[in-house]
Amino acid sequence: MNNEVVLIGSNAMGSPDEKLGRLILGNFLRILSERENLPQYIILWNGGVKTAVRGADTIDSLKTLQSRGVTIISCRTCVEYFDIEDDIVAGEIDGLVRILDILSNHSVLTI
């Protein structure tokens, strides 16, 4: 993969149909997890943090990516805003200072 960071800002891809958007994002992460070349980071912010919560359809793919060495970071501000700190089961929670450092120093694919 040419992009070192995948930035996910929603729990769905595209619009206007949110149900379809969740399906597309789930398929995207599943296919990404099966690729040989992986990003170094997946950063989740805004509604994207909801992809890392217990029971989300995307958890298995995120855990596979994590087990294959991809660092998954959920934005602390976003997690606190949605009050889901105890529900995050994939990756880690970190602040915007680290996220900004990563985004500033790597090529980014924004979803």
Secondary structure by P-SEA (a helix, b strand, c coil): ccccbbbbcccccccccaaaaaaaaaaaaaaaaaccccccbbbbcccccccccccccaaaaaaaaaaabbbbbccaaaaaaaccccccccbbbbcaaaaaaaaaccccccc
